[in-house]
Structure formats: structure tokens, C-alpha cells
Amino acid sequence: MKRKEYDADVIIAGAGMGGLSAAAFLVNDGYRVLVLEKSHVAGGCSSSYYRKGYIFESGATTLIGFDQHQPLRLLEDKLGITIPKIPLIPSMTVHMGNKKIIRWQDRKMWIEEAVKHFGEPIEQKRFWELAFKVSDVVWKVSASNPFFPPAGVPDWLRLLNNNPLDVWVLPYVLESVRETAVSKGITNPEFFRFLDEQLMISAQSPSFDTPFLFGAPAITYTNYTNYYVPGGLIEMIKTITGFIKKNNGRVLTREGVTSIEKENDSYHVRTSAYKSYKAKALISNIPVWNMAEITSGKMLKYFHKESLRYERAWGAFTMGIVTDDVYPENLSLHHQLHFDHDIRIPGIESGSVFVSISDINDQKRAKTGERVLNVSTHAFPDFWFQLNGNYEIVKKNAEKKIVSHLRAKLPGFSGAEIKLLFSSTPVTWSNWVYRKKGRVGGIPQSMTRSLLDWTPNQTPFPGLFLCGDTVFPGQGIPGVTLSGFNVYLRAVKHLKNILNH
Ligand SMILES: Cc1cc2nc3c(=O)[nH]c(=O)nc-3n(C[C@H](O)[C@H](O)[C@H](O)COP(=O)(O)OP(=O)(O)OC[C@H]3O[C@@H](n4cnc5c(N)ncnc54)[C@H](O)[C@@H]3O)c2cc1C
């Protein structure tokens, strides 16, 4: 095979954390990689943007994944890079009625805190100790099974290498988080509401519909080390793109992939910059829903079928706010603020809002004396796309209601001077990270989907692979980083196979 006929060994479509991780692992092994990103900036939903002198997070604000067996630990260790970050204690505060529930990282302190607010000490202890155990096994097992879901006999055989002592967690795929809590004797309905809202921001699904196997890592993510990236998550993205470029990879922004075609053993990609590129393999970090729009023939059929399986997905209503620095000393940087039961906001489909505040010493994001807030909550994408003439009115109403919620619940905010405020709906999101209908946050976990029922990273088209939060292992920065690692191994296997023929 003549290397020069190709623009790269692997083209990566989309520079979200999934695609960038795959690219970084590939260049580290000496492969020629070309990353094509539609936006003017890399990072997608885990990046930052500059507006009127301030830096806002584009989507994600909480960061875990650097502890033992976790994907960002693997990324840093394998590449020899260090993402700039500072650990956060506590991880988060949940405001529920008059309760201020502090999500301590320390497991013993957290169980004591849960008991303080929800009672039932023996039952709470049993539940959380099980959740920690299952979660630790899930992280360990997912790190050692990069070829899951299996895409052929060799992948099935690899599963035999797993430690039989870990198999005990598997039945928890059939039991919901709510069922597990009840089986441990928990009866407090307030605790179930707490679980629902915590799971909505991690598993995208409430406790009765989240299998405990996935729900355990989701409800315990505050019990691993949580980090803050000074300057915003764009600094994490810059570290990774810097590594890719230093190792002769290319990351081209403002080059949206407009078509993907298979030509014999290679992939031919056209972009919005009227350019075309050819590579031996293609990794798509573009959500499965979007793939049908840029493929044709059998590929289109495949992606159309896959995306129909995941029509149920969330959008986000998000806000960027700048205020003067009126917050109590040592206030957590992350807050989940429950709505009181009687609050209904048209266009918002959640029982809470999530607020992240820039670190007091982070002068890149706001000057001394000011703080930047990122606010997010769940929304139905279709609702916002169907508003037509009412769109601005409904958006302003949601903004107003959320601000009055912050005034009532977020410590310090009642006296804050708002210096800048703007909001984004699923319509904004679809024009920003180009995700169909502004669906973000990945595929919600569900009791109705089996472990093997996820879109796999290997497609039926040799050399075409998928990563990101619409394929296994799912959402969040750690999930998509792991997907980047898994797909890198698949791509390397494919490239080696071609070389041997
Ligand atoms: C509001 C919000 C809050 C969140 N909070 C957290 C959190 O606190 N912690 C956490 O871990 N996770 C959080 N998440 C989830 C997390 O951000 C995502 O799951 C993850 O970043 C998705 O990464 P990805 O690589 O799959 O996709 P994306 O980040 O969407 O990246 C895909 C990339 O592909 C590009 N693209 C799209 N179409 C094309 C095309 N045709 N050609 C070329 N490029 C294209 C996009 O511009 C984008 O850069 C949050 C998400 C949202 C929306």
C-alpha cells in the first residue's frame, strides 16, 4: 500500500473529547491523523467559549476520570501529558427544600451526610456501600474490556479473560437504582427524589429507569476526585490538541464533513471548505443521529436504523451569567438546586437546575471581584423547535423563572448584581455543536435496553468506526474518552490487518 495516496491513515470527523482522545492515542503510536471539525473551535460539549471578556463552559462543567482505572488517568499516563486541573472539595452541594446536602468525596463522610438528611442509617449504609463496590468494579472492568460490545468471535473470547470474581455485578443490569434502594430497605420518598435528580445529570434517566449497573457509577461520581480546570475546559482541549499537533497530527477547524463515501478499501470525505480527503480508516465522533445526513446507500440505511432506536434523548436549556463576587467563602463550585414541587416552567423538563461557578482565583474566566456562572437544565428538543413566533417570549420567561429560582436558592445570589446574562435552547445547541435537534448529553440509560443493545463502535463497514456519547460506553467526559481509547484499538487492528494483506 502506498502511504502517499492517502491524506492520512485515519480521518477523525468531529473534535469532541471522543474524537480528540482517539486522535491523540493514534498519533502517539505514529499514525498519520487528520481531525476535521465543523466549528471554529475544538472540544464540542466539553470546551469553553469567550464572550464579552469572560470565559464560559460550552456544556460540561464537572470533571472526573483521573482516579485508578478511569479513562482520563489512562489518557494522561499513556500520552505522558498533564491536563491542568485542581481537585475540588466538596464535589457538589444539593439544595433540596431547606436541606443543603454536601456531596463529600470521602465515602464515610458522604454516608454520614446522607443519613443526616434522609435517616434510615442501616439501610443508607447498605445501599451506598453496595453502590461504591459496584461502581469500582464497573470502572475496572470497563477499562479492561476495550472490545465491548463484542463485534465478533474473537471479542466474545476476550470476555473470558475477565476475573470471574467480578461477575456478581452483572445481575444489576436487570435491577433499577430505585429497586436496589428499596431492596436495601430504603423507604424515604425524599431520597428517591434526590436519586432521580442526581441520576438525571449523570445517567440522563431517573432512578426507576436506570439499571443499577450504570447507575452506581453515576450516583457515586461525586465520590471520586472531582476537578476544576482553571481557564475552563478549553485548557484541557488545548492540552490534547497541542499533543496531537506536536506528534504531526492535523486538527482543522471550520471543516465540517459533508459526505462520507467508501471507495474500495478507503474512505473519501468531503468538507464544507470544498476540500476532499482520503484515508484508510475513518473514525466518526459525529452523533449517530447526524450520520444519516452525510452518508448514502447502505451506510445511510444503517445509520438511519440505528438513530431510530434512540429518538428519545434530551436537549438542554443553558444560561451564562456574570455577577459580582457576592458568594460565601468556601462555597462549593457546583450546585444542584431542586425546584419546589409547584414550579413549572414551559420548555423545562427537569426537577432542578445545575449551577457551576468559576473559581474565585480564576482570573482567566472573570476578573477579580466577578464570577462566571454556567446554568443548565433538561429540555425537550421538539418543544423548542416547534415554537415559531413564541420562541423569544418562552425563552425570556424561562430565563426569568430560573433567575428567581437562583435568587431564592443559591447562597449569595439574592444580592448579586447581574452584569451579563444570556441563554441557549436546543435550537441554539443545534447551531453550535451541530447535534441533530440539539440533542445533547448522550443516550439516556434505560431498563428497556440490554447491555449489548448499544450502537457498537465497530460498524458493518470495515474501517469505519464510531466514538462519542451516542455509542457505547456512553455519555460524559470519562465515557467518551474511554470510547476514544476503545475505537483507537479497533482502528489500529484494522490498519494492521490491511498492512498484512
Ligand atoms: C449542558 C451540558 C452539561 C454537561 N455536563 C457534563 C458534566 O458536568 N460532566 C461531564 O462529564 N459531562 C457533561 N456533559 C456531557 C458531555 O459534555 C458530553 O457527553 C461529551 O462532551 C460529548 O463528547 P462527544 O465527543 O461525544 O461529542 P461532542 O462534544 O458533541 O463533539 C462532537 C464534535 O463533532 C463536531 N461535529 C458535528 N458535526 C460535524 C460534522 N459534520 N463535521 C465535523 N465535525 C462535526 C461538533 O462540532 C463537535 O465538536 C454535559 C453536556 C451538556 C450538553
PDBQT file of the ligand as one rigid body, heavy atoms in Angstrom, charges set to zero:
ROOT
HETATM    1  C1  LIG A 601     -25.274  21.228  29.252  1.00  0.00    +0.000 C 
HETATM    2  C2  LIG A 601     -24.397  20.024  29.374  1.00  0.00    +0.000 A 
HETATM    3  C3  LIG A 601     -23.791  19.745  30.598  1.00  0.00    +0.000 A 
HETATM    4  C4  LIG A 601     -22.968  18.629  30.730  1.00  0.00    +0.000 A 
HETATM    5  N1  LIG A 601     -22.326  18.416  31.908  1.00  0.00    +0.000 NA
HETATM    6  C5  LIG A 601     -21.381  17.455  31.990  1.00  0.00    +0.000 A 
HETATM    7  C6  LIG A 601     -20.527  17.404  33.111  1.00  0.00    +0.000 A 
HETATM    8  O1  LIG A 601     -20.649  18.228  34.038  1.00  0.00    +0.000 OA
HETATM    9  N2  LIG A 601     -19.564  16.434  33.142  1.00  0.00    +0.000 N 
HETATM   10  C7  LIG A 601     -19.402  15.544  32.117  1.00  0.00    +0.000 A 
HETATM   11  O2  LIG A 601     -18.509  14.685  32.181  1.00  0.00    +0.000 OA
HETATM   12  N3  LIG A 601     -20.208  15.580  31.027  1.00  0.00    +0.000 NA
HETATM   13  C8  LIG A 601     -21.168  16.530  30.936  1.00  0.00    +0.000 A 
HETATM   14  N4  LIG A 601     -21.934  16.643  29.809  1.00  0.00    +0.000 N 
HETATM   15  C9  LIG A 601     -21.804  15.615  28.761  1.00  0.00    +0.000 C 
HETATM   16  C10 LIG A 601     -20.529  15.773  27.953  1.00  0.00    +0.000 C 
HETATM   17  O3  LIG A 601     -20.265  17.123  27.715  1.00  0.00    +0.000 OA
HETATM   18  C11 LIG A 601     -20.687  15.051  26.611  1.00  0.00    +0.000 C 
HETATM   19  O4  LIG A 601     -21.208  13.749  26.805  1.00  0.00    +0.000 OA
HETATM   20  C12 LIG A 601     -19.365  14.932  25.876  1.00  0.00    +0.000 C 
HETATM   21  O5  LIG A 601     -18.629  16.137  25.931  1.00  0.00    +0.000 OA
HETATM   22  C13 LIG A 601     -19.680  14.567  24.435  1.00  0.00    +0.000 C 
HETATM   23  O6  LIG A 601     -18.494  14.411  23.728  1.00  0.00    +0.000 OA
HETATM   24  P1  LIG A 601     -18.524  13.830  22.257  1.00  0.00    +0.000 P 
HETATM   25  O7  LIG A 601     -17.121  13.761  21.799  1.00  0.00    +0.000 OA
HETATM   26  O8  LIG A 601     -19.328  12.597  22.211  1.00  0.00    +0.000 OA
HETATM   27  O9  LIG A 601     -19.401  14.851  21.384  1.00  0.00    +0.000 OA
HETATM   28  P2  LIG A 601     -19.329  16.410  21.156  1.00  0.00    +0.000 P 
HETATM   29  O10 LIG A 601     -18.716  17.103  22.289  1.00  0.00    +0.000 OA
HETATM   30  O11 LIG A 601     -20.693  16.824  20.724  1.00  0.00    +0.000 OA
HETATM   31  O12 LIG A 601     -18.333  16.542  19.932  1.00  0.00    +0.000 OA
HETATM   32  C14 LIG A 601     -18.688  16.269  18.614  1.00  0.00    +0.000 C 
HETATM   33  C15 LIG A 601     -17.937  17.258  17.724  1.00  0.00    +0.000 C 
HETATM   34  O13 LIG A 601     -18.279  16.987  16.374  1.00  0.00    +0.000 OA
HETATM   35  C16 LIG A 601     -18.431  18.233  15.690  1.00  0.00    +0.000 C 
HETATM   36  N5  LIG A 601     -19.241  17.995  14.503  1.00  0.00    +0.000 N 
HETATM   37  C17 LIG A 601     -20.579  17.792  14.426  1.00  0.00    +0.000 A 
HETATM   38  N6  LIG A 601     -20.934  17.583  13.148  1.00  0.00    +0.000 NA
HETATM   39  C18 LIG A 601     -19.794  17.637  12.411  1.00  0.00    +0.000 A 
HETATM   40  C19 LIG A 601     -19.503  17.467  11.033  1.00  0.00    +0.000 A 
HETATM   41  N7  LIG A 601     -20.448  17.220  10.125  1.00  0.00    +0.000 N 
HETATM   42  N8  LIG A 601     -18.207  17.559  10.636  1.00  0.00    +0.000 NA
HETATM   43  C20 LIG A 601     -17.211  17.806  11.520  1.00  0.00    +0.000 A 
HETATM   44  N9  LIG A 601     -17.450  17.997  12.833  1.00  0.00    +0.000 NA
HETATM   45  C21 LIG A 601     -18.712  17.891  13.282  1.00  0.00    +0.000 A 
HETATM   46  C22 LIG A 601     -19.049  19.133  16.721  1.00  0.00    +0.000 C 
HETATM   47  O14 LIG A 601     -18.877  20.496  16.404  1.00  0.00    +0.000 OA
HETATM   48  C23 LIG A 601     -18.323  18.714  17.989  1.00  0.00    +0.000 C 
HETATM   49  O15 LIG A 601     -17.157  19.460  18.193  1.00  0.00    +0.000 OA
HETATM   50  C24 LIG A 601     -22.765  17.752  29.631  1.00  0.00    +0.000 A 
HETATM   51  C25 LIG A 601     -23.369  18.023  28.403  1.00  0.00    +0.000 A 
HETATM   52  C26 LIG A 601     -24.153  19.159  28.256  1.00  0.00    +0.000 A 
HETATM   53  C27 LIG A 601     -24.759  19.458  26.931  1.00  0.00    +0.000 C 
ENDROOT
TORSDOF 0
